[in-house]
């Protein structure tokens, strides 16, 4: 993975707290920030999502949204 430099501005007390935390946990600010950023969800196209791929083609093209709503009304009532 190619790395790049990032400059951010934060309140001094936040930086000092982050440095203290990193030191106490034998890590670096770079690793802390990287670990946090890795937890952010990656936005991907829905057509590439595993669940969408698995469900694709499971319903006939002849079924409309109106048919689906009718089915839900019959199953769960209005």
Residue pairs with C-beta under 8 A, 6 or more apart in sequence:
6 33
10 18
18 29
18 32
19 29
21 32
22 28
22 29
22 31
22 32
46 52
47 53
